[in-house]
């Protein structure tokens, strides 16, 4: 029989998973990536690693196709590069070498909080994650509260503040662009 934990003991053990303790430790590179990109759930990072591994395997298969299927290889390679460039995971559509070096960090860099920092809407990732979780950010017409959202290149220009957000009002006040109608309301 184990005694009930006291409040301060529960608070200390809140983030510790005693069932999957091997998985929570992971390797050091994974823990660094989770901290660097502020990935809240380890499962998301594991999924990014699996996707990157699948893309690398597909690029290797395309590279290893024989000369008899050159037209098919060119068509499939162009489609893969177009898809990855549209998602923002590779910078150029020229070579499969970019696909062969794709990592999970590329997926982490396309998360919404990382793009908020890149667009200078937040000072750092901690603030960006907080803004997203509190509902201050929208992508297009939709308010987003999940920081794990991967934003493609086409939608990157539509990341804005929610109209009723206090942060938006502060930014407009700072830039002296706030409308008189907004002041009355």
C-alpha positions as CSV (number, residue, x, y, z in Angstrom):
1,X,0.0,0.0,0.0
2,X,1.4,3.4,-1.0
3,X,0.5,6.5,0.8
4,X,-1.2,9.4,-1.0
5,X,1.2,12.0,-2.2
6,X,1.1,15.5,-0.6
7,X,0.3,18.5,-2.7
8,X,3.9,19.7,-3.2
9,X,5.0,16.1,-4.1
10,X,2.2,15.9,-6.7
11,X,3.3,19.2,-8.1
12,X,6.9,18.0,-8.4
13,X,5.8,14.8,-10.2
14,X,3.2,16.4,-12.4
15,X,5.3,16.3,-15.6
16,X,6.9,12.9,-14.8
17,X,5.3,10.0,-16.6
18,X,6.1,6.9,-14.5
19,X,4.6,4.5,-17.0
20,X,6.6,5.5,-20.1
21,X,9.7,6.8,-18.4
22,X,12.0,5.4,-21.0
23,X,10.2,7.2,-23.8
24,X,10.1,10.5,-21.9
25,X,13.9,10.5,-21.6
26,X,14.5,9.7,-25.3
27,X,17.8,10.6,-26.8
28,X,19.5,13.9,-26.1
29,X,19.0,15.3,-29.7
30,X,15.3,14.7,-29.4
31,X,15.0,16.5,-26.1
32,X,17.0,19.4,-27.5
33,X,14.7,19.7,-30.5
34,X,11.6,19.5,-28.3
35,X,12.9,22.4,-26.2
36,X,14.3,24.5,-29.1
37,X,11.1,24.4,-31.0
38,X,8.8,24.3,-28.0
39,X,7.0,21.2,-29.2
40,X,4.5,20.4,-26.4
41,X,3.8,16.8,-27.3
42,X,6.5,14.3,-28.0
43,X,4.1,12.4,-30.3
44,X,4.2,15.3,-32.7
45,X,7.9,15.2,-33.0
46,X,7.9,11.4,-33.4
47,X,5.4,11.9,-36.3
48,X,7.6,14.6,-37.8
49,X,10.6,12.2,-37.7
50,X,8.5,9.5,-39.3
51,X,7.4,11.8,-42.1
52,X,10.9,13.0,-42.8
53,X,12.2,9.4,-42.9
54,X,9.4,8.5,-45.4
55,X,10.3,11.4,-47.6
56,X,14.0,10.5,-47.5
57,X,13.2,6.9,-48.4
58,X,11.0,8.0,-51.3
59,X,13.7,10.3,-52.6
60,X,16.3,7.5,-52.4
61,X,13.9,5.2,-54.3
62,X,13.4,7.8,-57.0
63,X,17.2,8.4,-57.3
64,X,17.9,4.7,-57.6
65,X,15.4,4.1,-60.5
66,X,17.1,2.8,-63.7
67,X,17.6,4.8,-66.8
68,X,14.6,3.0,-68.5
69,X,12.2,5.0,-66.3
70,X,13.8,8.4,-66.6
71,X,10.5,10.1,-67.6
72,X,8.6,8.6,-64.7
73,X,11.4,9.5,-62.3
74,X,11.5,13.1,-63.5
75,X,7.7,13.4,-63.2
76,X,7.6,11.9,-59.7
77,X,10.6,13.9,-58.5
78,X,9.0,17.1,-59.8
79,X,5.7,16.3,-58.0
80,X,7.5,15.5,-54.8
81,X,9.6,18.6,-54.9
82,X,6.5,20.8,-55.7
83,X,4.6,19.3,-52.8
84,X,7.5,19.8,-50.3
85,X,8.2,23.3,-51.6
86,X,4.5,24.2,-51.3
87,X,4.6,23.0,-47.7
88,X,7.8,25.1,-47.1
89,X,10.0,22.1,-46.2
90,X,12.5,22.7,-49.0
91,X,13.8,25.9,-50.5
92,X,14.3,24.9,-54.1
93,X,12.5,22.7,-56.6
94,X,15.7,21.9,-58.5
95,X,17.2,18.7,-56.9
96,X,16.2,15.6,-55.0
97,X,19.3,16.2,-52.8
98,X,17.2,18.6,-50.7
99,X,14.7,15.9,-50.1
100,X,17.4,13.4,-49.1
101,X,18.5,15.8,-46.3
102,X,15.0,16.6,-45.0
103,X,14.8,16.4,-41.2
104,X,12.1,16.7,-38.5
105,X,13.4,20.2,-37.7
106,X,12.1,21.3,-41.1
107,X,8.6,20.3,-40.0
108,X,9.1,22.1,-36.6
109,X,10.2,25.3,-38.4
110,X,6.8,25.3,-40.2
111,X,4.8,25.2,-37.0
112,X,2.7,28.3,-36.4
113,X,4.6,29.6,-33.3
114,X,7.9,29.5,-35.3
115,X,6.4,31.4,-38.1
116,X,5.1,34.0,-35.6
117,X,8.6,34.6,-34.5
118,X,9.8,34.7,-38.1
119,X,7.2,37.3,-39.0
120,X,8.1,39.3,-35.9
121,X,4.7,39.0,-34.4
122,X,6.3,37.5,-31.2
123,X,9.6,38.1,-29.5
124,X,10.4,34.4,-28.8
125,X,8.8,31.0,-29.1
126,X,7.5,30.9,-25.6
127,X,5.4,34.0,-26.2
128,X,4.3,32.8,-29.6
129,X,3.1,29.5,-28.2
130,X,1.2,31.4,-25.5
131,X,-0.4,33.7,-28.1
132,X,-1.6,30.8,-30.1
133,X,-2.9,28.8,-27.1
134,X,-4.8,31.9,-25.9
135,X,-6.5,32.4,-29.3
136,X,-4.9,35.7,-30.3
137,X,-3.8,34.4,-33.8
138,X,-5.8,33.5,-36.8
139,X,-4.8,31.9,-40.1
140,X,-7.1,33.1,-42.8
141,X,-10.6,33.4,-41.3
142,X,-10.1,30.7,-38.7
143,X,-8.9,31.3,-35.1
144,X,-6.2,28.8,-34.3
145,X,-5.5,27.5,-30.7
146,X,-3.3,24.6,-31.6
147,X,0.5,25.4,-31.8
148,X,1.1,22.2,-33.7
149,X,-0.5,23.6,-36.9
150,X,1.8,23.3,-39.9
151,X,1.4,26.3,-42.2
152,X,2.1,26.0,-45.9
153,X,3.7,28.7,-48.0
154,X,0.5,29.8,-49.6
155,X,-1.2,30.4,-46.3
156,X,1.8,32.1,-44.6
157,X,0.7,35.6,-45.7
158,X,-2.7,35.2,-44.0
159,X,-1.4,34.9,-40.5
160,X,-2.8,37.9,-38.5
161,X,-4.1,38.9,-35.1
162,X,-7.8,38.2,-34.2
163,X,-9.8,41.4,-34.6
164,X,-10.9,41.4,-30.9
165,X,-7.4,40.7,-29.6
166,X,-5.8,43.1,-27.1
167,X,-2.5,42.4,-28.8
168,X,-3.8,43.7,-32.1
169,X,-5.1,46.8,-30.4
170,X,-1.7,47.4,-28.7
171,X,0.1,47.0,-32.0
172,X,-2.2,49.5,-33.7
173,X,-1.8,51.9,-30.8
174,X,2.0,51.6,-31.0
175,X,2.0,52.2,-34.8
176,X,-0.6,55.0,-34.4
177,X,-2.9,53.3,-36.9
178,X,-5.9,52.6,-34.7
179,X,-9.1,53.8,-36.2
180,X,-11.4,56.3,-34.5
181,X,-14.3,53.8,-34.9
182,X,-12.2,51.3,-32.9
183,X,-11.7,53.9,-30.1
184,X,-15.4,54.4,-29.7
185,X,-16.0,50.7,-29.4
